[in-house]
Amino acid sequence: MSEAPAVAAAQGSKTFIKADAMDSLRHSATAQARQIPTPPDSAFDRSRLPDPISYFENQGFALTGRGKWRTTRCDFHGGSDSMRVNSHSGGWCCMACGAKGGDVLAFHMQHLGLDFVQAARDLGCWTGANVQRPRAPAGLSAADALELAAFELQLAMIVLSDARRGVLPPDPDWQRFLQAAGRVQMLAQGAQ
């Protein structure tokens, strides 16, 4: 096989230069296979998943016990105290019916019958073209930040107190609650 002139194969922002055309094509195909396409306008952000204890309590589950694993009822089969919830990771497992998952997202999906993206959106950890990403308030004074936090926390307390009484908020109110929680989190991160 004779040597072909230098061939440049562009892949994204990378350029590979090889002396042999076949070697260039092989290298380019390997680089393409290693790249995982990610839509630029959507993403799952695991760091936005709610705290496991707060999530389960807000869903109306009374967690009992101390330590890493807590006990609660299982709605999958109607058991009164057969489900264990990991308070650190959100992992859960029913000791009676075998229902299990690795985090609050898996529980939310199975409990409400949602797909991954819809469950992630419900929990506020899916960012995308049709989801507004919370922005850190720029240039807020300490007094303004406290006033904003007080307003958002008051809204959150109303939704949580209703949920504790068994009154679930309609979707627009739930979305507003998640937005309020995100704003309070952004304020807290900005203060550090």
N, C-alpha and C positions, 0 to 999 in steps of 0.2 A: 504494500500500500504506500503510495507516494504521499509526501507531506503536502497538505493543502495550505493555502495562505491563512494567516491568522483570522480566526472567526470570533466575533464578539456576540455573545448571547446575553441579552438583557433580561433580567428577571427582577421585576419591581425596581428598587433603587440600586440593586447590585449589578455589576457587570463582570462577567467571567470571560477571560481571554485565553484561548487555547490554540495550539498549533494544529492539531488534528481536528477536523470538522466532526467526526464521529464521537471523539472524546468530549467535545464541546456539547454536543446534543445529549450525551449520556449524563454529563455533569449537570446540565440545565434541568433535565427531567428529574434527577435525584433531588435537586434543590426545590423544585416545584412540589414533589411528593412530601417533603418535610414541612412545608408551609401549611398551616391550618388556616383556612379562610375565616375571617371574622367580619361580620357586617359592621361597617364603620358607624352605623347609627344606632346600634343596640348592644347591650352588654349586661351580664349578670354580675352584681357586686356583692359577694358573700359578706363583706364587712357591714353591709346594711341590714343583714338579718336581725330580727329582734332578739333580745335577751331571752333565753329559753324559759326561765321562770316567769318572767313578765308575760311572754306570749301565751303559755298554757293557762296562767291565771286569768288573763284577759279573755280567753276562749271559754271561761267558766269551769275550768278544772281546778279542784282544790288539791294542791300538792302537799302531801304529808311526809314527815320524816326529816332527817337532817343528813348532811353529807352530800356526796356527789349524786347519788341515785335517790329520786323521790318517787312516791307511790301516788297513783290517782286511778280514777275509773277508766274503763275502756269503752268507748262509744261504738267500737267496731262490732263487739259481740254483746254489749250491755253489762259487762262485769263491773262490780262496784269498787274493787281495789286490786286489780290484776295488772295494770299497766305501770311500768317503771320508766321514769324520764331522767335522763342524764342532765343535771343542772348546768354543766359546763358546755357540753357540745350540742345539746338539744336532741341527741339520739334518744330513741324510745323503743320499747318492746313490751308487748302484752304477753304475760306468762301463761295465759289461758288459750287465747286464739292464735297466737303467733304473729299478729300484725306487728310490723317493725319498720323503722326508718332511721336514717343517720342524722337528721336535723329537723328543725321546725318547718323548713320548706317541704320536706318529704311528708311530714304529718299534715300540713296544710293541703298538699296535693291530694293525699288519700282521704282525708276527713271530708273535704268539700268536693272531691271528684274533679279537680282542676288539672289542666296540663301544666308543664313546668313554667312556661312564660307567664300564664295568667296567675299562677300562684306567686311567682316572683314579683309580679306587678302588684298584687294584693298586699304583699308584705313590704313593698317599697324598696326592693333590692334589684329591680330591673330598670335600667336606664335605656332610653331609646328615643327615636325620632318623635314619637307621640307622648313621651313622658318628659315632663319638665324636670330638669335636674336642679336640686336646691343649690343656690349660690350663697356663698358666705357674704354676709352683709359687709359692705366696704365702708370703712371710716365711721362706724358707729361709736358714739361716746359710751362710756360705761353706763350712764343713766339711761340712754336710749336702748342699749342692749338689755338692761334689766327690765325695762318697760315691755320690750318685745317678748322677752322670755316669760314674763308674768302673764301676758295676754295669751301666748301659745300654751302655756301650762294650764291656764284656766280652761281653755277649750279642751285640752286633753283630759283634764279631771272630769269634765262634764260627760264626755264620751265614756270614760272608764267607769264612772259611777253608774251610768245607765247600763253598761255591759255587766257590771257586778250584780245589778238587780235583774238581769236576764233580758234587758231590752237591747237588742242588737241594732246598731246604727245602719241607716240606709247607705248604699254605696257612695254617694257624694259626701256624706258626713264622714264615712270611714276614710275616704281619700283625703279629706281636709285634715282629719286626725293624723294621718301618716305624714302629711306635709308639715303639720305643727311639730310633730316629733322630730322630723328632719331638721327643722329650723332651730329647735332647742339644741339638738346635737351639734349643728354647725356653730352656734354661739358658744357652746362649751368648748369645742375644739379651737375656736378662735381665741378663747381666753387663756389657753395653755401656752 
